[in-house]
Each structure stands twice: as C-alpha cells, then as structure tokens.
Amino acid sequence: MSKEKTTYTCTECGGSNSKWLGKCPHCGAWNTLIETATDTGTPAKNRFSALAGTSEVMPLADIEATDISRTPTGIEELDRVFGGGIVEGGVVLIGGDPGIGKSTLLLQAMDALQRSGMSTLYVTGEESGAQVALRSKRLGLDKSQVRVLAEIQLEKILGVISIDKPEVVVIDSIQTVYSEHLTSAPGSVAQVRECAAHLTRCAKATGATIILVGHVTKEGALAGPRVLEHMVDTVLYFEGDTHSSYRLIRAIKNRFGSVNEIGIFGMTERGLKGVSNPSAIFLSQHPQPVPGSCVMVTMEGTRPMLVELQALVDAGGPSPRRLSVGLERDRLAMLLAVLHRHAGVACGDQDVFVNAVGGVKISEPAADLGVLLAITSSLRGKAMPEGFVAFGEVGLAGEVRPAPRGQERLREAAKLGFAHAVVPKANAPKKPIEGMQVIAVERIEEALEAVRALQ
C-alpha cells in the first residue's frame, strides 16, 4: 500500500503548500487553503484505484442505453420523491433540521427494504446501537433484522461494506465520519468532502445504494462544501415546522427522476406516515367563506396541490409593512404596485400580510393572481365565492400569463369539488369541465371584475 501525505490546496488558484497558512503564497488570497490527502506512490496504486478502469472511447450512438431498474422502498411518498424507488449504485444525500425525522424515516425505509429481502446496513455515528434499537422499538419495529454498525472511521466502514456486501447503506451522518488519512476533525470541509468521495466510489464499484444524512446550517442549506451536492445523484431536503405534525421531503436534484417532487408525511406515534390527500393539509376549514382567503393550485413536481392563500390588509403607520410567509417578499411589493397601477386598488398606506396555509413554501409565479385576489378581498371586506380557485402569473404590465400544466391544475380542483375558477386565457380548457365554471382572463382588471360578478 502506498503512503499518503497531507498537503494544503488553495481553492482559488489550485496551488499547493506543505503546511497551512492564512494567506496563499501563490495568489495572495486569504483563508483559502484546505487540507487534502495526496498519494506518494505510483499512480496505479493511489487511493483512487477503486474507480473503474479506463473505458473505451465510443460514439454516443453506439452506447447501449438501458432502463434504470428501481426498487420500491415500501413507503409510497418516499418512492415518489426518489422517482419510483432506489437505484442500484445510487448515492442519496438527505438534509434537514435536527429532530425533523430524517433518522426515523430512514429506519422505517430500511426495515421495509430488509423485509422485502434486501440486505441492509445502518451506520450510526451520532447514536449508539442501543439508541437506534430504542427508536426501532418506539416505531413498532421490535423484530427488525436491519444490521446496525456504530462507527465513524471511514476505513472501517468501507471494510464492513466490502465484507458484508449490503445492498442498501445509510450513513447517519456524513459529518461524523472521518478518514485517518486526514488530520482535521470530523465535520471539517476536508473530511466531509474526502469521506463522501470515497463512499460515492464505493457505491459505484459495488452497486450498493448509499444514503448520506447531512447536517444543515442556520440558513437551512446543507452544511459542508457545495461539491458534496455535485458528487451525489440525488439531493433531498426535509422541510416542515417541528411544531407541526406534517413533514415535506423535496427533491432538489435527481439524476434518475424529476426534481421538485415532494413527499408529504404526517408524524405519528408509530413514525412517519404518508399523506394520501395533501391538499387537505393546506386548506383551512372555514364554516363560511371569509374575506382575505383565496385558494390556488400549485404544482410540486408532477403533483397538483391546492393551497389556501390568506391576506390581511390593515391600516398602517407612516411606514406600512409588507410581510409574506411562504411566498417571496420582494414579489409581494411588486404585485401591490401592479394592483395599484393597473386595477386602481391602492394599498400604499396599509399594512399587508400574506400567508400560505400549512407552512408550505410556494416559489412559482402562478400564485400571483391568487395573492392579488386575496389582498383585494381583505381590503374590501368581501369573501371570495364558495368553491372558488385561481392561478396565474401577473406581469408588470398587468397581463395575466399562463401557468404550466394548467389542465392538470383545473382537473385537480374539479375533483375536490371547486365550482368556479379564474385562470389565464391560455389555460382555458378546450372542453368544458363538468361541474366547474372556468373564467379565462387576460388582465388583472378582468379578473377583479369576474370575481365581483360572482360575489
């Protein structure tokens, strides 16, 4: 085996140094040297030899494209986010706030995979085996045969994987794993990057599916270098308020499926359970229609969901406030200017608060029309018609632009019993939808007039 030595490489210019310095001697940048392990032996015996051999250069048309086989985890909502199930040799990175349910969900998934006949390995670096067993008992998985390894040294973990040859491996978490070839502490940028690279190569060489659990920063982003997200095949984020019983898993990156898919779970005494009708979570149950509320249809990946948007317009002081929860704050200010300029509805001296019910975050502009209608409803004190839904992007010129996959949105609303819809003209259905009156508009003024006619 060849020996390795530690060097420090500049992230700006790529220059290397034998010891750490605050300032790079090559380019003069500060705090850019990071620890790396380099091999002193021959290239054939370096630490990257686990990679597959050099392949033959071939034209793209001559390469056989085979379909990717997937293995369902047994948890429908998790399979939706994966794109149908886990992929052989795939590497998944899942992040989320502490205590949100990452370890709970993965333990449930590993137990389901093990019961289906797959060999599994759960590597825990933050808890002891007894703590994992206690969680398993709490989830009702008393007789689970999932194998557990309490270890944080990378070389030992890779040794166990090479001997036991598990088909699915969970590393909980990647920030606790360290390599003996680096002198930095576990969780440092160098250790996280090096350990993730070795585990990724292990997955590709052995065909095992490896799921890495990652910590998040205060801003909610995955901790460690961004290169970690580029190494893996799939990046999932666990979202939700720890005070709420609902959790969302969102796919940010997926080489084997569509991105922005979400899975919705409810936290119970027996762990996380999939929610079959997610629209019910994001719709408040009002006995009667109330002012300031408008339902819109948003697309989360391939899934249409109905979300209630609530607005409160109140008399403001010298500096009126603009606050939005679950929606873009800067876009709210822009929409209020459009509402004033093109529809004659002034909110310049009013405090405006907008909220998406259920803690969901809506980033698509198709929520614009629903937000403006909710604000107008609150300002005038008139509730929207019962069974009313709206969606569409609003431009600075006051035009209502179409939203993607409008027909699917309308069908989902009709299925849930909504009878009236105001949509962009380009999203108007070619055939009437049974039980639903669809009003197509081109400008924000037309949308407000259509709502007044229904009220």
Protein Blocks (a to p, Z undefined) as FASTA:
>chain_A
ZZdddddddfklopacfbdcfbdfklopahkaccddddfbdfklmcklmpccddddddfk
lpccdddddddehiaklmmmnoopacehiacdddddehilmmmmmmmmmmmmmmnopacd
dddfkbcfklmmmmmmmnopmmacbdcdddfbfklmmmmmmmnopabdcdddfklpccfk
bcbdehiaklmmmmmmmmmmmmmmnopacdddddddfkopaedjfklmmmpmbdcddedd
fkbcbdcdddfbdfkbcehiacdddddfkbcaddfblmlmmpccdfbacehiacddddeh
jaccddddddddddddfbdcdddehiafklmmmmmmmmmmmnopacklpccddddehhia
cfbfklmmmmmmmmmmmmnopacdehiaceddddfkopacddehklmmmmmmmmnopabd
cddfklpcfbdcehiacdddfbfklmmmmmmmmZZ
